[in-house]
């Protein structure tokens, strides 16, 4: 029965939940919350950089959808509402842009390599889950999702490299450096004379 996706009903519902993690509403809320946090912690340039990175990703995604105008697959009934062209997958691309960019920013605040690896691994897993859910729900071809992942990861990597370069020049706040400076500025403890 092509109208009934493979697996139990709970799996279908879970795939809709994973798809929602790449939706415009969820990603917008997350990006605004992170940008607000950065602004409140006196990292205004980092907040602007995050917003610019995501807006740039949206423009690339929408431009490519318009240029390719690939129709959605019609093999099975769609398990989610769709409004735009199929190629590339906007959910997949924007998930890669947002989760990988935010993961890289958050990992940059940690000194422990294990913690860094954990943060980046979780960002990759969420990105993969979102893209996979799009194919499962019948709203994208696998090549749409692969293109979205590749474009999103490439854009996130480029943004991360630019941000690292700007941080090295002191034009964007550097969390790791600020944390290290805070530790070195602590007053030295004096020994008590006996």
Backbone as ProteinMPNN parsed JSONL, in Angstrom:
{"seq_chain_A": "XXXXXXXXXXXXXXXXXXXXXXXXXXXXXXXXXXXXXXXXXXXXXXXXXXXXXXXXXXXXXXXXXXXXXXXXXXXXXXXXXXXXXXXXXXXXXXXXXXXXXXXXXXXXXXXXXXXXXXXXXXXXXXXXXXXXXXXXXXXXXXXXXXXXXXXXXXXXXXXXXXXXXXXXXXXXXXXXXXXXXXXXXXXXXXXXXX", "coords_chain_A": {"N_chain_A": [[0.852, -1.186, 0.0], [0.961, 1.916, -1.124], [0.131, 4.261, 0.017], [0.614, 4.055, 2.652], [3.276, 4.548, 4.662], [6.374, 2.694, 5.092], [6.773, 0.693, 7.979], [5.849, 0.996, 11.514], [3.133, 3.048, 12.882], [4.128, 4.811, 14.828], [6.711, 5.287, 13.935], [6.313, 6.722, 11.583], [5.157, 9.02, 12.695], [7.324, 9.89, 14.229], [9.124, 10.519, 12.213], [7.876, 12.734, 11.124], [8.237, 14.451, 13.26], [11.046, 14.696, 13.212], [11.309, 15.94, 10.72], [10.105, 18.382, 11.336], [12.093, 19.566, 12.85], [13.68, 20.711, 10.978], [12.171, 22.658, 9.895], [10.986, 25.879, 8.73], [9.852, 27.488, 10.76], [10.808, 26.339, 13.226], [13.623, 26.47, 12.875], [13.953, 29.243, 12.515], [13.084, 30.248, 14.999], [15.031, 29.059, 16.656], [17.433, 30.19, 15.668], [16.979, 32.944, 16.117], [16.776, 32.891, 18.904], [19.381, 32.061, 19.653], [20.91, 34.128, 18.507], [19.883, 36.265, 19.968], [20.767, 35.526, 22.538], [23.564, 35.675, 22.144], [23.795, 38.421, 21.61], [22.913, 39.481, 24.063], [24.974, 38.658, 25.701], [26.998, 40.31, 25.11], [28.134, 39.861, 22.603], [27.715, 40.955, 20.049], [28.612, 41.189, 17.355], [29.098, 38.535, 16.705], [26.485, 37.577, 16.889], [25.266, 38.981, 14.763], [26.725, 37.851, 12.703], [25.881, 35.167, 12.77], [23.173, 35.508, 12.053], [23.521, 36.607, 9.467], [24.794, 34.465, 8.198], [22.798, 32.485, 8.169], [20.737, 33.772, 6.74], [22.041, 34.098, 4.302], [22.28, 31.377, 3.586], [19.565, 30.727, 3.232], [18.949, 32.339, 1.018], [20.601, 31.179, -0.956], [19.5, 28.585, -1.087], [16.805, 29.107, -1.887], [17.24, 30.394, -4.324], [18.405, 28.343, -5.835], [16.309, 26.487, -5.86], [14.459, 27.905, -7.383], [15.917, 28.145, -9.782], [16.304, 25.466, -10.642], [13.761, 24.28, -10.433], [12.646, 21.74, -9.965], [10.228, 19.168, -10.023], [8.294, 17.787, -7.286], [8.574, 14.413, -5.944], [6.158, 12.031, -7.014], [5.564, 9.487, -6.268], [4.497, 8.355, -3.999], [1.838, 9.236, -1.685], [2.279, 12.447, -0.243], [3.773, 12.822, 2.946], [3.911, 15.131, 4.329], [3.191, 18.647, 4.219], [3.979, 20.542, 1.313], [5.471, 23.323, -0.378], [7.216, 24.431, -2.165], [9.655, 24.053, -4.857], [11.466, 20.976, -5.553], [14.302, 20.556, -5.63], [17.247, 22.051, -4.348], [16.759, 20.074, -1.302], [15.249, 22.086, 0.957], [14.823, 21.82, 3.729], [16.86, 19.984, 4.385], [19.174, 21.382, 3.574], [19.024, 23.825, 5.054], [18.981, 22.811, 7.642], [21.535, 21.727, 7.793], [23.015, 24.097, 7.48], [22.166, 25.65, 9.758], [22.346, 23.905, 12.095], [24.98, 22.868, 11.884], [26.504, 25.229, 11.773], [25.822, 26.481, 14.238], [26.612, 24.413, 15.913], [29.393, 24.389, 15.434], [30.042, 26.93, 16.422], [29.334, 26.623, 19.136], [30.976, 24.465, 19.846], [33.393, 25.735, 19.599], [33.58, 27.119, 21.96], [34.429, 25.393, 23.833], [37.019, 23.709, 25.593], [37.725, 21.047, 25.898], [38.395, 18.29, 23.869], [36.809, 16.034, 23.534], [34.262, 16.95, 24.257], [33.88, 18.851, 22.273], [33.827, 17.151, 20.018], [31.534, 15.683, 20.619], [29.494, 17.659, 20.506], [29.642, 18.469, 17.781], [29.131, 16.013, 16.546], [26.484, 15.534, 17.369], [25.22, 17.663, 16.038], [25.601, 16.876, 13.379], [24.163, 14.439, 13.379], [21.508, 15.308, 13.868], [21.101, 16.807, 11.548], [21.267, 14.782, 9.6], [19.077, 13.198, 10.342], [16.921, 14.932, 9.819], [17.087, 15.287, 6.997], [16.813, 12.599, 6.1], [14.239, 12.053, 6.936], [12.747, 13.502, 5.125], [12.898, 12.101, 2.725], [11.719, 9.71, 3.549], [9.103, 10.563, 4.082], [8.238, 11.014, 1.551], [8.482, 13.428, 0.174], [10.714, 14.346, -1.074], [13.262, 13.584, -3.489], [16.029, 11.309, -3.092], [18.386, 12.506, -4.134], [17.816, 15.215, -3.928], [17.995, 15.635, -1.195], [20.658, 14.864, -0.675], [21.992, 16.849, -2.159], [21.123, 19.093, -0.73], [22.326, 18.598, 1.785], [25.079, 18.658, 1.065], [25.403, 21.267, -0.034], [24.548, 22.815, 2.18], [26.369, 22.013, 4.198], [28.772, 22.826, 3.01], [28.353, 25.602, 2.872], [28.079, 26.175, 5.626], [30.642, 25.429, 6.492], [32.217, 27.28, 5.085], [31.274, 29.654, 6.249], [32.075, 29.225, 8.894], [34.877, 29.201, 8.563], [35.286, 31.843, 7.702], [34.371, 33.2, 9.978], [36.227, 32.314, 11.895], [38.536, 33.449, 10.838], [37.852, 36.183, 11.033], [37.656, 36.344, 13.819], [40.314, 35.889, 14.535], [41.402, 38.254, 13.719], [40.267, 39.947, 15.454], [37.813, 41.076, 14.898], [35.408, 39.884, 15.322], [33.841, 38.645, 18.203], [35.557, 36.336, 20.304], [34.782, 33.478, 21.87], [36.312, 31.439, 23.159], [38.791, 32.677, 23.576], [37.947, 34.808, 25.186], [37.106, 33.39, 27.446], [39.514, 32.263, 28.248], [40.966, 34.588, 28.784], [39.505, 35.547, 30.92], [40.157, 33.671, 32.849], [42.866, 34.156, 33.205], [42.834, 36.65, 34.264], [42.054, 36.457, 36.85], [42.545, 37.28, 40.255], [45.722, 36.577, 41.713], [46.192, 33.967, 44.078], [47.186, 34.444, 47.374], [49.683, 33.149, 49.509], [49.316, 32.094, 52.78], [51.078, 33.32, 55.468], [52.885, 31.603, 57.966]], "CA_chain_A": [[0.0, 0.0, 0.0], [1.843, 3.081, -1.251], [-0.372, 5.359, 0.848], [1.012, 3.782, 4.033], [4.738, 4.422, 4.711], [6.931, 1.485, 5.697], [6.998, 0.747, 9.416], [4.688, 1.268, 12.368], [2.64, 4.432, 12.917], [4.996, 5.655, 15.652], [7.864, 5.675, 13.121], [5.834, 7.794, 10.706], [5.014, 10.226, 13.524], [8.673, 10.332, 14.591], [9.716, 11.144, 11.029], [7.296, 14.083, 11.041], [8.923, 15.244, 14.29], [12.383, 15.015, 12.707], [11.125, 16.937, 9.661], [9.808, 19.678, 11.971], [13.347, 20.157, 13.332], [14.268, 21.457, 9.867], [11.168, 23.57, 9.337], [11.287, 27.313, 8.8], [9.474, 28.013, 12.073], [11.725, 25.864, 14.277], [14.968, 27.025, 12.647], [13.908, 30.688, 12.768], [13.035, 30.428, 16.447], [16.33, 28.687, 17.216], [18.451, 31.177, 15.27], [16.707, 34.185, 16.84], [17.111, 32.673, 20.317], [20.845, 32.047, 19.777], [21.383, 35.489, 18.215], [19.534, 37.067, 21.142], [21.696, 35.156, 23.611], [24.877, 36.256, 21.832], [23.698, 39.875, 21.79], [22.808, 39.768, 25.495], [26.26, 38.381, 26.347], [27.938, 41.276, 24.519], [28.787, 39.3, 21.424], [26.839, 41.47, 19.0], [29.098, 40.877, 16.022], [28.853, 37.104, 16.506], [25.044, 37.45, 16.642], [25.027, 39.436, 13.39], [27.342, 36.886, 11.801], [24.974, 34.014, 12.722], [22.014, 35.906, 11.25], [23.952, 36.748, 8.074], [25.071, 33.119, 7.685], [21.528, 31.793, 7.914], [20.047, 34.474, 5.646], [22.765, 33.714, 3.085], [21.884, 30.01, 3.254], [18.191, 30.765, 2.715], [18.997, 32.909, -0.334], [21.173, 30.168, -1.859], [18.511, 27.516, -1.229], [15.656, 29.56, -2.673], [17.701, 30.668, -5.687], [18.584, 27.067, -6.529], [14.971, 25.924, -6.094], [13.889, 28.652, -8.498], [16.675, 27.859, -11.0], [16.096, 24.085, -11.084], [12.308, 24.06, -10.511], [12.398, 20.298, -10.068], [8.976, 18.777, -9.362], [8.351, 16.838, -6.16], [8.223, 13.046, -6.329], [4.733, 11.686, -6.92], [5.519, 8.031, -6.157], [3.621, 8.032, -2.866], [1.243, 10.46, -1.133], [3.198, 13.189, 0.619], [3.513, 12.725, 4.374], [4.036, 16.482, 4.891], [2.809, 19.687, 3.258], [5.112, 21.132, 0.588], [5.054, 24.556, -1.058], [8.235, 24.901, -3.105], [10.231, 23.03, -5.73], [12.088, 19.861, -4.843], [15.772, 20.549, -5.595], [17.643, 21.063, -3.337], [15.881, 20.024, -0.139], [15.457, 23.239, 1.843], [14.943, 21.322, 5.094], [18.193, 19.387, 4.537], [20.199, 22.418, 3.462], [18.98, 24.774, 6.16], [19.38, 22.093, 8.845], [22.995, 21.685, 7.777], [23.507, 25.463, 7.735], [21.904, 26.097, 11.129], [22.884, 23.027, 13.148], [26.442, 22.784, 11.801], [27.071, 26.535, 12.149], [25.678, 26.649, 15.689], [27.464, 23.401, 16.542], [30.778, 24.856, 15.362], [30.171, 28.046, 17.366], [29.297, 26.092, 20.492], [32.194, 23.666, 20.042], [34.506, 26.684, 19.753], [33.626, 27.645, 23.327], [34.857, 24.308, 24.713], [38.433, 23.347, 25.51], [37.822, 19.59, 25.862], [38.162, 17.767, 22.522], [35.682, 15.101, 23.595], [33.031, 17.745, 24.261], [33.777, 19.411, 20.917], [33.414, 16.066, 19.123], [30.145, 15.36, 20.949], [28.628, 18.729, 19.981], [29.618, 18.399, 16.317], [28.46, 14.76, 16.183], [25.038, 15.733, 17.536], [24.775, 18.544, 14.952], [25.552, 16.054, 12.159], [23.07, 13.473, 13.517], [20.231, 16.01, 13.674], [21.037, 17.15, 10.125], [20.982, 13.545, 8.862], [17.698, 12.796, 10.647], [15.988, 15.816, 9.102], [17.116, 14.944, 5.572], [16.268, 11.255, 5.908], [12.788, 12.112, 7.123], [12.133, 14.078, 3.924], [12.744, 11.01, 1.765], [10.752, 8.773, 4.13], [7.758, 11.122, 3.935], [7.902, 11.057, 0.132], [8.418, 14.794, -0.351], [11.971, 14.645, -1.78], [14.107, 12.537, -4.048], [17.289, 11.233, -2.338], [19.373, 13.464, -4.651], [17.473, 16.53, -3.367], [18.518, 15.66, 0.181], [22.126, 14.869, -0.763], [22.4, 18.192, -2.594], [20.906, 19.995, 0.408], [23.383, 18.363, 2.785], [26.383, 19.112, 0.548], [25.391, 22.733, -0.102], [24.458, 23.357, 3.535], [27.638, 21.776, 4.901], [29.787, 23.69, 2.39], [28.083, 26.976, 3.312], [28.412, 26.249, 7.055], [32.108, 25.384, 6.598], [32.735, 28.567, 4.634], [30.948, 30.651, 7.277], [32.938, 28.956, 10.043], [36.228, 29.658, 8.221], [35.264, 33.313, 7.714], [34.256, 33.642, 11.365], [37.521, 32.053, 12.537], [39.459, 34.473, 10.335], [37.474, 37.459, 11.646], [38.008, 36.281, 15.242], [41.766, 36.033, 14.652], [41.696, 39.674, 13.498], [39.622, 40.715, 16.511], [36.629, 41.771, 14.39], [34.255, 39.175, 15.886], [34.183, 38.171, 19.536], [36.022, 34.957, 20.373], [34.392, 32.933, 23.172], [37.395, 30.698, 23.786], [39.775, 33.655, 24.026], [37.365, 35.527, 26.315], [37.116, 32.502, 28.613], [40.9, 32.149, 28.692], [41.329, 35.865, 29.387], [38.843, 35.628, 32.223], [40.892, 32.857, 33.799], [44.154, 34.759, 33.506], [42.645, 37.904, 34.969], [41.689, 36.235, 38.241], [43.637, 37.705, 41.117], [46.489, 35.445, 42.232], [45.952, 33.656, 45.486], [48.382, 34.631, 48.168], [49.871, 32.147, 50.549], [49.219, 32.597, 54.147], [52.336, 33.119, 56.206], [52.708, 30.978, 59.265]], "C_chain_A": [[0.892, 1.242, 0.0], [1.382, 4.268, -0.412], [0.044, 5.202, 2.303], [2.526, 3.594, 4.091], [5.179, 3.151, 5.44], [7.133, 1.704, 7.19], [5.74, 1.081, 10.188], [4.319, 2.756, 12.376], [3.547, 5.345, 13.729], [6.222, 6.117, 14.874], [7.484, 6.819, 12.184], [5.707, 9.108, 11.481], [6.378, 10.788, 13.916], [9.354, 11.026, 13.413], [9.144, 12.547, 10.808], [7.951, 15.004, 12.077], [10.317, 15.65, 13.822], [12.31, 16.061, 11.599], [10.889, 18.325, 10.258], [11.07, 20.353, 12.483], [14.078, 20.928, 12.235], [13.306, 22.442, 9.239], [11.572, 25.028, 9.531], [10.992, 27.873, 10.191], [10.439, 27.623, 13.172], [13.11, 26.479, 14.103], [15.005, 28.527, 12.904], [13.913, 30.966, 14.265], [14.389, 30.139, 17.089], [17.396, 29.741, 16.907], [18.234, 32.495, 16.012], [17.053, 34.058, 18.323], [18.62, 32.711, 20.532], [21.412, 33.441, 19.523], [21.064, 36.419, 19.379], [20.457, 36.793, 22.307], [23.07, 35.775, 23.375], [24.868, 37.767, 22.037], [23.66, 40.244, 23.268], [24.118, 39.533, 26.237], [27.388, 39.194, 25.712], [28.787, 40.677, 23.394], [27.931, 39.661, 20.206], [27.303, 41.131, 17.598], [28.909, 39.4, 15.705], [27.379, 36.865, 16.197], [24.711, 37.864, 15.211], [25.581, 38.44, 12.379], [26.454, 35.648, 11.655], [23.771, 34.341, 11.842], [22.377, 36.005, 9.765], [24.212, 35.39, 7.437], [23.783, 32.409, 7.297], [20.765, 32.455, 6.765], [20.714, 34.152, 4.315], [22.399, 32.306, 2.632], [20.487, 29.947, 2.666], [18.186, 31.287, 1.279], [19.556, 31.909, -1.345], [20.142, 29.075, -2.132], [17.361, 27.933, -2.135], [16.037, 29.861, -4.123], [17.852, 29.375, -6.473], [17.24, 26.394, -6.801], [14.316, 26.596, -7.309], [14.578, 28.275, -9.814], [16.391, 26.451, -11.536], [14.616, 23.747, -11.265], [11.949, 22.588, -10.686], [11.1, 19.927, -9.355], [9.211, 17.781, -8.231], [8.049, 15.426, -6.661], [6.727, 12.794, -6.13], [4.555, 10.172, -6.807], [4.553, 7.57, -5.076], [2.946, 9.327, -2.414], [2.227, 11.134, -0.174], [2.78, 13.081, 2.083], [3.657, 14.057, 5.084], [3.638, 17.47, 3.797], [4.06, 20.275, 2.612], [4.614, 22.314, -0.239], [6.024, 25.006, -2.139], [8.719, 23.746, -3.966], [11.062, 22.044, -4.909], [13.599, 19.993, -4.648], [16.34, 21.933, -5.332], [16.637, 21.049, -2.184], [16.213, 21.188, 0.786], [15.61, 22.812, 3.291], [16.356, 20.788, 5.339], [19.286, 20.456, 4.53], [20.2, 23.341, 4.67], [19.294, 24.108, 7.5], [20.9, 22.025, 8.929], [23.573, 23.061, 8.101], [23.363, 25.815, 9.212], [22.594, 25.208, 12.155], [24.404, 22.919, 13.091], [27.103, 24.111, 12.178], [26.992, 26.743, 13.658], [26.522, 25.633, 16.447], [28.925, 23.826, 16.548], [31.013, 26.013, 16.33], [30.232, 27.546, 18.801], [30.543, 25.274, 20.794], [33.407, 24.573, 20.255], [34.617, 27.27, 21.148], [34.178, 26.618, 24.313], [36.325, 23.993, 24.505], [38.613, 21.84, 25.334], [37.472, 19.058, 24.471], [36.989, 16.795, 22.476], [34.35, 15.83, 23.545], [32.807, 18.36, 22.88], [33.242, 18.359, 19.945], [31.95, 15.702, 19.359], [29.187, 16.378, 20.335], [28.511, 18.628, 18.462], [28.927, 17.124, 15.831], [26.948, 14.904, 16.291], [24.474, 16.632, 16.431], [24.637, 17.761, 13.646], [24.383, 15.072, 12.219], [21.717, 14.141, 13.275], [20.044, 16.355, 12.194], [20.666, 15.927, 9.285], [19.541, 13.099, 9.102], [16.68, 13.641, 9.881], [15.928, 15.432, 7.627], [16.496, 13.59, 5.279], [14.75, 11.257, 6.028], [12.082, 12.645, 5.881], [11.925, 13.007, 2.845], [11.686, 10.031, 2.263], [9.316, 9.261, 3.919], [7.35, 11.339, 2.476], [7.86, 12.439, -0.482], [9.695, 15.219, -1.077], [12.562, 13.39, -2.379], [15.375, 12.466, -3.191], [18.347, 12.235, -2.818], [19.089, 14.886, -4.175], [18.112, 16.691, -1.994], [20.041, 15.692, 0.162], [22.643, 16.242, -1.179], [22.227, 19.193, -1.457], [21.976, 19.847, 1.468], [24.725, 18.933, 2.321], [26.442, 20.639, 0.515], [25.377, 23.361, 1.288], [25.749, 23.198, 4.304], [28.744, 22.665, 4.337], [29.602, 25.14, 2.839], [28.448, 27.147, 4.789], [29.922, 26.259, 7.255], [32.711, 26.715, 6.179], [32.478, 29.653, 5.682], [31.839, 30.474, 8.505], [34.361, 29.448, 9.774], [36.311, 31.186, 8.248], [35.213, 33.821, 9.15], [35.57, 33.439, 12.12], [38.539, 33.101, 12.119], [39.146, 35.835, 10.967], [37.813, 37.483, 13.138], [39.508, 36.468, 15.433], [42.2, 37.488, 14.449], [41.037, 40.57, 14.543], [38.371, 41.454, 16.064], [35.325, 41.112, 14.826], [34.712, 38.59, 17.21], [34.543, 36.688, 19.515], [35.728, 34.412, 21.756], [35.545, 32.251, 23.883], [38.437, 31.655, 24.35], [39.248, 34.414, 25.244], [37.4, 34.68, 27.58], [38.533, 32.38, 29.156], [41.363, 33.441, 29.354], [40.732, 36.008, 30.776], [39.587, 34.82, 33.269], [42.214, 33.516, 34.175], [44.003, 36.055, 34.291], [42.218, 37.718, 36.419], [42.842, 36.668, 39.129], [44.383, 36.489, 41.662], [46.193, 35.226, 43.702], [47.259, 33.798, 46.252], [48.466, 33.555, 49.217], [49.848, 32.794, 51.898], [50.532, 32.305, 54.875], [52.045, 32.519, 57.554], [53.657, 31.512, 60.29]], "O_chain_A": [[1.504, 1.572, 1.016], [2.164, 5.184, -0.157], [-0.152, 6.115, 3.105], [3.026, 2.575, 3.614], [4.461, 2.612, 6.282], [7.603, 2.759, 7.617], [4.703, 1.406, 9.61], [5.094, 3.604, 11.934], [3.727, 6.512, 13.38], [6.728, 7.214, 15.114], [8.246, 7.77, 12.015], [6.095, 10.169, 10.993], [6.574, 12.003, 13.936], [10.076, 12.006, 13.597], [9.855, 13.443, 10.354], [8.19, 16.182, 11.81], [10.731, 16.794, 14.005], [13.144, 16.965, 11.539], [11.406, 19.322, 9.752], [11.126, 21.581, 12.55], [14.987, 21.708, 12.52], [13.583, 22.999, 8.177], [12.393, 25.355, 10.388], [11.785, 28.64, 10.738], [10.851, 28.467, 13.967], [13.706, 26.955, 15.07], [15.983, 29.035, 13.451], [14.661, 31.82, 14.741], [14.84, 30.882, 17.961], [18.165, 30.132, 17.785], [19.194, 33.102, 16.486], [17.561, 35.001, 18.928], [19.092, 33.325, 21.488], [22.301, 33.887, 20.249], [21.882, 37.265, 19.74], [20.888, 37.719, 22.994], [23.67, 36.333, 24.293], [25.822, 38.33, 22.576], [24.3, 41.209, 23.684], [24.354, 40.135, 27.285], [28.56, 38.822, 25.77], [29.98, 40.953, 23.266], [27.49, 38.796, 19.449], [26.483, 40.816, 16.735], [28.594, 39.044, 14.569], [27.051, 36.044, 15.34], [23.958, 37.173, 14.525], [24.983, 38.212, 11.328], [26.288, 35.133, 10.55], [23.392, 33.544, 10.983], [21.626, 35.541, 8.907], [23.89, 35.18, 6.268], [23.692, 31.805, 6.228], [20.21, 31.764, 5.912], [20.031, 33.954, 3.31], [22.225, 32.06, 1.438], [20.242, 29.205, 1.715], [17.496, 30.737, 0.42], [19.047, 31.802, -2.461], [19.937, 28.686, -3.282], [16.985, 27.196, -3.046], [15.254, 29.613, -5.04], [17.473, 29.31, -7.642], [17.053, 25.794, -7.86], [13.702, 25.935, -8.146], [13.916, 28.105, -10.838], [16.254, 26.264, -12.745], [14.266, 22.994, -12.173], [11.056, 22.242, -11.46], [10.89, 20.325, -8.209], [10.192, 17.038, -8.225], [7.361, 15.249, -7.667], [6.123, 13.294, -5.182], [3.52, 9.634, -7.201], [3.884, 6.545, -5.209], [3.436, 10.412, -2.729], [2.912, 10.47, 0.603], [1.606, 13.226, 2.422], [3.54, 14.121, 6.308], [3.734, 17.171, 2.607], [5.074, 20.482, 3.278], [3.488, 22.31, -0.735], [5.69, 25.873, -2.946], [8.259, 22.613, -3.828], [11.321, 22.26, -3.725], [14.123, 19.585, -3.611], [15.969, 22.893, -6.007], [15.765, 21.915, -2.106], [17.314, 21.269, 1.33], [16.433, 23.371, 4.015], [16.976, 21.093, 6.358], [20.197, 20.443, 5.359], [21.253, 23.611, 5.248], [19.818, 24.761, 8.402], [21.484, 22.236, 9.992], [24.504, 23.178, 8.897], [24.331, 26.231, 9.849], [23.347, 25.702, 12.994], [25.056, 22.882, 14.134], [28.148, 24.118, 12.829], [27.976, 27.134, 14.286], [27.083, 25.946, 17.497], [29.621, 23.647, 17.547], [32.055, 26.077, 16.984], [31.071, 27.985, 19.588], [31.104, 25.379, 21.885], [34.329, 24.229, 20.994], [35.643, 27.859, 21.49], [34.374, 26.926, 25.489], [36.819, 24.007, 23.377], [39.562, 21.406, 24.682], [36.39, 19.333, 23.952], [36.26, 16.743, 21.485], [33.418, 15.387, 22.874], [31.683, 18.388, 22.379], [32.334, 18.624, 19.156], [31.212, 15.444, 18.409], [28.188, 16.005, 19.719], [27.41, 18.694, 17.917], [28.219, 17.146, 14.824], [26.212, 14.453, 15.414], [23.371, 16.39, 15.942], [23.68, 17.954, 12.897], [23.682, 14.888, 11.224], [20.876, 13.599, 12.559], [18.948, 16.209, 11.655], [19.849, 16.023, 8.369], [18.86, 12.669, 8.171], [15.695, 13.117, 9.359], [14.842, 15.269, 7.069], [15.738, 13.444, 4.319], [14.062, 10.542, 5.3], [10.938, 12.275, 5.614], [10.912, 13.005, 2.145], [10.849, 9.572, 1.485], [8.423, 8.47, 3.617], [6.24, 11.797, 2.201], [7.269, 12.623, -1.546], [9.76, 16.317, -1.632], [12.394, 12.287, -1.859], [15.765, 13.48, -2.611], [19.118, 12.756, -2.012], [20.016, 15.684, -4.033], [18.688, 17.73, -1.671], [20.652, 16.463, 0.902], [23.618, 16.74, -0.616], [23.089, 20.046, -1.244], [22.481, 20.839, 1.994], [25.421, 19.604, 3.083], [27.413, 21.236, 0.979], [26.103, 24.32, 1.548], [26.188, 24.123, 4.988], [29.559, 23.197, 5.09], [30.576, 25.826, 3.149], [29.057, 28.149, 5.165], [30.433, 27.007, 8.089], [33.615, 27.224, 6.841], [33.354, 30.469, 5.968], [32.304, 31.454, 9.087], [34.986, 30.044, 10.652], [37.28, 31.753, 8.752], [35.925, 34.76, 9.505], [35.978, 34.301, 12.898], [39.315, 33.587, 12.943], [40.053, 36.554, 11.384], [38.211, 38.521, 13.666], [39.935, 37.127, 16.381], [43.245, 37.902, 14.951], [41.214, 41.788, 14.532], [37.907, 42.359, 16.757], [34.256, 41.713, 14.714], [35.834, 38.098, 17.328], [33.923, 35.892, 18.809], [36.355, 34.834, 22.727], [35.743, 32.456, 25.081], [38.914, 31.47, 25.47], [39.979, 34.643, 26.208], [37.691, 35.189, 28.663], [38.742, 32.392, 30.369], [42.067, 33.407, 30.363], [41.373, 36.524, 31.691], [39.653, 35.214, 34.433], [42.638, 33.446, 35.328], [44.959, 36.507, 34.921], [42.036, 38.697, 37.143], [44.002, 36.443, 38.785], [43.765, 35.49, 42.03], [45.974, 36.169, 44.462], [48.306, 33.321, 45.814], [47.453, 33.103, 49.749], [50.317, 33.915, 52.092], [51.018, 31.174, 54.882], [51.07, 32.884, 58.21], [53.628, 31.079, 61.442]]}, "name": "protein", "num_of_chains": 1, "seq": "XXXXXXXXXXXXXXXXXXXXXXXXXXXXXXXXXXXXXXXXXXXXXXXXXXXXXXXXXXXXXXXXXXXXXXXXXXXXXXXXXXXXXXXXXXXXXXXXXXXXXXXXXXXXXXXXXXXXXXXXXXXXXXXXXXXXXXXXXXXXXXXXXXXXXXXXXXXXXXXXXXXXXXXXXXXXXXXXXXXXXXXXXXXXXXXXXX"}
